Amino acid sequence: MHYPWWYVPQLTAPMLIAVISVVHVLVSHYAVGGGLFLAVEVGYAYRARDRKYLDYLRGHAAFFVLLTVVFGAVTGVGIWWTIGLSSPLATEVLIRTFVFGWATEWVFFFVELLAAFIFLYYWGRLSEKKHLAIGWIYAVAAWGSLVLITGITAFMLNPGRWAIDPAARNFWVAFFNPQFVPQTVTRTGGALLLSSLYVYLHASIFAREARLRNLISARSARPALLGAVMITAGGLAWYAFLPDSARATLASSAVMNVFAGVLIASTLVVFAMLYLGPYLNPGWLSPGFAGLLCLFGIAAFGAGEFIREAIRKPFVIYNVVLSNQVLPDEVTELRAGGYLQKGVWTRAFVAERYPETLADGRIDNKKLLDLPYKDRLVLGEVLFLHHCNDCHAAKRGYSAVGLLFQGRPRERVRERIERLDDNYFMPPWCGTLEEAELLTDYLMTINRSRPAGIHPWMKSGGESRDEYGEMD
Ligand code: HEC
């Protein structure tokens, strides 16, 4: 509303964020845990005077730097681009609240990059002590950036007091939100676990000697299991500190049920495989075993991240910014004065295209209904984009309204819009009754007819329920 609309066909813009951030997270956790792995293991190899292991670790470090610095950085910047374009109001609130947190994170990030390059390119040219120190500087800086970014993402799920008490609107309350500790524990555990799984896959392919593979397999088993325990403990605390609506969504949405099932089942499989494999039988580490372990780990992570992104509905930042880029405090005014009137870009659009609807410089809602049908459709589509497209594609695609409303009569569609938040995971209707009419006009053009071949009683759609009123 306060910003222009970024339209992503089929997928919807927020789903693009979900896709990029899931991919990013799969690498960024390795950037943290892998740094710790390299620091600890290079120290061990120096002490044990194990030249072969050092050679392997050098190869691993090259792979690590390439993947985390190039892919991690590109997807990280990708997240900035997509959140700025698709969730501008939420991004604005986050930047205003956390500007110093972000600035500090970039400092950590810079230290990380510098340390990673020195660690790799000065390998063998620095004294062992200095080389190791650089490895630890990397590991600490990487974990520091994890903690900082987690404070910010956790805030979006549950800002706690910050959202309800104006006197508590400061950086520290925002940062130490109720979700901060649970998510920091989960993500630290995730970094330990996921990086161990990548290490296993890499070692199973590139560590030629069986002795080396067994050594790596055995030495990384404990951190990996510790990571799995931390994820479980952090996950339970995460659940305990969820806002009510998020917990309800997790329980009631079929998609969330499925993802939660995938998350729990894959975590159990990873636990069992780690215990039976690397912990009890380090010799099991083959590319097939490590690949399968990695796939289950990635499935658990992907499902977990998807749930984390999806259960905030109807908010992007819980209680602070609604998913359709509206502040909850603005809803009353929007319902009285109109969405098109209050939105900077929508008002400019209407004023330029349909000056006949203005009275004293304001949009007169009654006059909107006098517009020719094709123009009502144009404005209906504008309303759809700004009000629904954050969560629904249009005719087809992700959760498309054309399919959700399939076969519903016009009257029912309009009523549904006016009481949108009957489903608590949708925002309230943020426009006038006239605007609801315009949106209904548009929706009826993308709304499909009922599927063919359905039983005659069902076929008459909405009407049948009126005829058989006693069945309600
Ligand atoms: C915050 C995200 C969000 C916004 C914004 C949103 N919806 Fe929804 N809507 C949902 C979710 C989630 C569902 C459940 C979808 C499912 O079960 O697949 C849903 C379900 C629906 C359904 C099917 C359920 C029913 O009651 O029939 C319709 C129709 C619908 N939305 C229409 C709309 C329209 C029209 C708008 C814009 C005025 C809108 N939604 C805005 C999230 C949203």
Residues whose N, C-alpha, C, O or C-beta is under 5 A from the ligand:
A	BS01	HEC	K313 P314 S323 N324 H387 C388 D390 C391 L404 F405 F425 M426 P427
